[in-house]
């Protein structure tokens, strides 16, 4: 992806560590004591998930995620109603992290509940989804019930890919998103959709990265990890 200006937020594993995020959801239920599932590792972040051992506070799923954007001076940035933001990062989605017929989310834009309590919900998610016998990386506008785009996962697995999302987070019909995936120096997937419901709510939108998956599609689950780097974001309007 082109680098066309300074970021309002970026995450440098070496300088910022996990402090670049507003929250770290590493084994919230304490199901795997003594094990770190989310680490800053050199120039990247690593997320590990273990099957069947890791269980979330909701016992039908697993979760190892980071949440939100924290600046070097300690401020948390959240996306407010009507704002347009551009997010970009690089991913290494290992082949062991398989697409499932139930949910396997690897990124979310989450509308938090006021005060940080329960009741929030994602407005955009990127998932590894198995549909009709195909393994896909898809972008889903969940509140609108719309799959914005999907692309075959196999050519993207176990290699570095670049992802860029530009979205206006607003109620329909003003909400919109543009999505691009780059591999090997070329754009392999790109799509956009207008007229979406991407309302942030009173507490704003926070991005999330990591592994959040259902335990329902057990034959396709195994120990897996993903790598993440080059995270940056800025407000466009």
N, C-alpha and C positions, 0 to 999 in steps of 0.2 A: 504494500500500500504506500502511496505517496505521503511523504512527510511535508505538510504544507502549513506549518506554523507551530508556535509553542503550545503546549498542553496546559489546561487549567489544572489538570491532575495527571500524575504518572506514578507508576510503582516500580521502583528499582530494588530488586531483591537484595543487592549487596549493601545499599545505603539505607533503605527503609525497612527491610525485612517484612514481617507481617504487620508492622505498624502502619503500612500504607493503607490498610483496610480499617473500616469502622468496627468490624467484628469478625471473629474467627470461630466457625462452627465445626470444631474438631471433636468428633465423638461426643455429642451433647449428652448422650445417655450413659456415658462411662462404660460402654459395653466391651471395650478393648483396652484395659488399663495398662499404663506404661508404654503405650505406642503413640508416636506422633504421626498423624496422618497428613498434615499440611505443613510444609517446610519451605523456607527460602533456601535455595540450593544453587550457589553460584549466581549465574545470570538469570535464573528461572525460579518459578515456584513449582513444587511437586505436590500432587494430591494422590494419596493412596487409599484404596478401599479394599476390604477383605471380605470374602464370602465363604461361609455364612456368618462369620463372627461379628462384623460391625452392624449394629442396629441403632436406629435413631430413637428419639423419645416417642415417636410414632412407630410402633414395632413392626409395621408392615412395609417399612422402607429403610433405606440407608442414606446418610447425608454426611459429606465432608466438603464444606463450602467456606469461602470468604465472602464478606458482605460489605458493601459501601466503599466510599472514597474518603480517606483522611489525608489532609495536607500536612506538610512538614511542621506547620505551627499548631497542629492538633485540631484544626477545624474539620468537621464532617461536611462534605458537599452532598447535597441532594438536589434532584431535578424537580423544579416547581411547575405548576400548571402553565401550559402554553409555551414552555421553553423547548428549544431545539438543541440537541446535543449530538456530538459525534464521538463515538467510541471506537477504539481499534486495539487489537492485540494479536499475538501469535500463539498458536496451539500446536501441541503434538498429542494427538488422540491415538493411543496405542490400540493395536488390534485386539488385545485382550478386553478392552472396554467395548462391549458389543452392543449393537442396537437391540432394543427389546420391543415387544408388542405393547407392554405397559410403558410407564414413563421412565426414561433415563435422561434427565436434564443435565446439561453441561454449562449452561449460562442462563441467567434470568435477569429481567428488569422488574423489580419488585416494588409494588406500592405498599409502603409500610403503614401500619396502623399508628394513629397518634399515640405518643408515649412509648412506642416500641413494643406494645403488647400484642396478643393474638388478634387475628382478624385481617391481616394484610393478605395480599394476593398478587401473583405476577400478572403483568400486562403483556409482556413478550417473553418467550422462552426459546432457547435453542436446545434441541433434543436429538438423541440418537434413537431413531424410531424405525421399527420394522413394520412395513405395510405391504400387504400383498406379496410377501416373499422377498421384498427388496429392503436392503439396509440403507437408511437415509440419514443425512444431517438435515434437519428441517427447522425453519423459523415459524413459530406459531404465535399469532396474536390471540391469546387465550380468552380475554374478556370479550372479544369480537367473534370468537369461534371460527377464526380464519387461519388456515395454513398459508402463510404469505409465499413461501417458496420451500423447495426441497431439492437436494442433490445427492447423487449416489455417494455413500460413505466410503466404499472400498478404495477408490483412488486417493482419498484424503487421509486414510489411516496410516499411522506409523511414519509420518513425515511432517515437517513443519509447514503449516498453512497460516495465511494471514486472514483476519476477519475484520470487517468494518461495518458498523451500524450507525446510520444517521436517522434520528427519529424526532418528531414533534410530539411531545407528550401532552395530549389534550383530549377532551371528549370528542366523540364523533359529531360531525364529520371532519373535524379539524386535525385529528390524529393521523400521522403518516409515518412510514418507515421505508428506508432504503438499505439494502443488505448486499454485501459483496464478499466473496471468498476467493482467495488467491492461492495458487500452488504452483511452484516451479516458475515463478515470474510472470504468470498469466492469470487472468480472472477466469475461474472455472464455474462460478455461479454468481448470478446477480439478479436482483429483483426489487420491486418496490410496490407499495400499496398505499392508497389514500383512503380516507373515510373510515379510519379505525377508531375504536374507543381505547385510548391510551391514557386515561385520566390518572394523574399521580395521586390524587387525594390530598388531604390536609398535611400529611407528614412527608410527602414527596416520594420520588423514585430513587431506589438504590440499586446499583448493579450487583450481581452475584456471579461468582465463578466457582467451579468445582464439579463434584459428582453428587447428584441427588437422584436416587433411583428406587423404583418399586421392587419388592421381593417377589412379585407375582409370577414373573417369567423366569422361574428358577433354572431351567435347562440352559439358559443363555448367560447366566451369571457366573463370575469367577473373580479371583483376585485380579485387580487391574489398577492402572494409574494413568494420569495425564499430566502434561507439562504445560506451563503457561509463562509467557514473557511479553515484553514490549507493550505493556498496558498503558494506555493514555486516553484522556478524554478532555473535551472542551465544549463550552457552550457556544453555539452558532447564532443564537438569536432568541 
